[in-house]
Amino acid sequence: MNKITIKDYINNSGYKQKWIAKQLGISSAMLSLQLKGLRKMKPLQASKLCEILKIPDSIYLNESGYI
């Protein structure tokens, strides 16, 4: 079974990463680094991202290793 990633949710949402980054108050380059796992997303940003994508916080928190 294939694991669905946060990036998959973003791609399926129809939102552009640039727009999501703006909503989070970060650059699109930083969002890209966070989605690749090269930088940690702050918990409040992760919560906001989940709110934008209309997914439970636990999906991102599990994927990113917060829980």
GUVEX-634374 format. One record per residue (C-alpha): residue number from 1; residue in one letter; x, y, z. Coordinates in pm, whole numbers, plus 50000, padded with zeros to 5 digits. Layout:
BEGIN
(r NUM "A" (X Y Z)),
...
% end
This chain:
BEGIN
(r 1 "M" (50000 50000 50000)),
(r 2 "N" (50137 50343 49904)),
(r 3 "K" (50174 50600 50179)),
(r 4 "I" (50006 50934 50110)),
(r 5 "T" (50236 51224 50198)),
(r 6 "I" (50160 51583 50284)),
(r 7 "K" (50293 51677 49941)),
(r 8 "D" (50029 51445 49789)),
(r 9 "Y" (49760 51623 49989)),
(r 10 "I" (49890 51958 49862)),
(r 11 "N" (49895 51837 49502)),
(r 12 "N" (49542 51701 49534)),
(r 13 "S" (49414 52018 49703)),
(r 14 "G" (49454 52234 49394)),
(r 15 "Y" (49645 52495 49594)),
(r 16 "K" (49986 52611 49477)),
(r 17 "Q" (50278 52570 49719)),
(r 18 "K" (50351 52940 49679)),
(r 19 "W" (50000 53030 49800)),
(r 20 "I" (50022 52786 50092)),
(r 21 "A" (50362 52926 50191)),
(r 22 "K" (50217 53278 50191)),
(r 23 "Q" (49933 53162 50419)),
(r 24 "L" (50192 53011 50653)),
(r 25 "G" (50406 53326 50652)),
(r 26 "I" (50710 53155 50500)),
(r 27 "S" (50879 53151 50161)),
(r 28 "S" (50791 52887 49905)),
(r 29 "A" (51156 52775 49920)),
(r 30 "M" (51126 52714 50296)),
(r 31 "L" (50802 52522 50248)),
(r 32 "S" (50973 52307 49987)),
(r 33 "L" (51259 52231 50228)),
(r 34 "Q" (51010 52143 50501)),
(r 35 "L" (50813 51912 50275)),
(r 36 "K" (51136 51736 50174)),
(r 37 "G" (51222 51689 50541)),
(r 38 "L" (51530 51908 50523)),
(r 39 "R" (51384 52160 50769)),
(r 40 "K" (51139 52110 51056)),
(r 41 "M" (50807 52287 51038)),
(r 42 "K" (50700 52467 51354)),
(r 43 "P" (50402 52299 51521)),
(r 44 "L" (50180 52607 51468)),
(r 45 "Q" (50268 52609 51097)),
(r 46 "A" (50194 52236 51076)),
(r 47 "S" (49857 52293 51239)),
(r 48 "K" (49778 52579 50998)),
(r 49 "L" (49884 52363 50701)),
(r 50 "C" (49649 52087 50813)),
(r 51 "E" (49371 52342 50853)),
(r 52 "I" (49431 52470 50497)),
(r 53 "L" (49432 52117 50356)),
(r 54 "K" (49134 52012 50572)),
(r 55 "I" (49317 51711 50713)),
(r 56 "P" (49362 51603 51076)),
(r 57 "D" (49673 51742 51249)),
(r 58 "S" (49777 51386 51330)),
(r 59 "I" (49851 51314 50962)),
(r 60 "Y" (50128 51575 50945)),
(r 61 "L" (50246 51518 51299)),
(r 62 "N" (50288 51145 51235)),
(r 63 "E" (50466 51201 50903)),
(r 64 "S" (50703 51463 51040)),
(r 65 "G" (50793 51265 51352)),
(r 66 "Y" (50631 51499 51604)),
(r 67 "I" (50431 51207 51745)),
% end
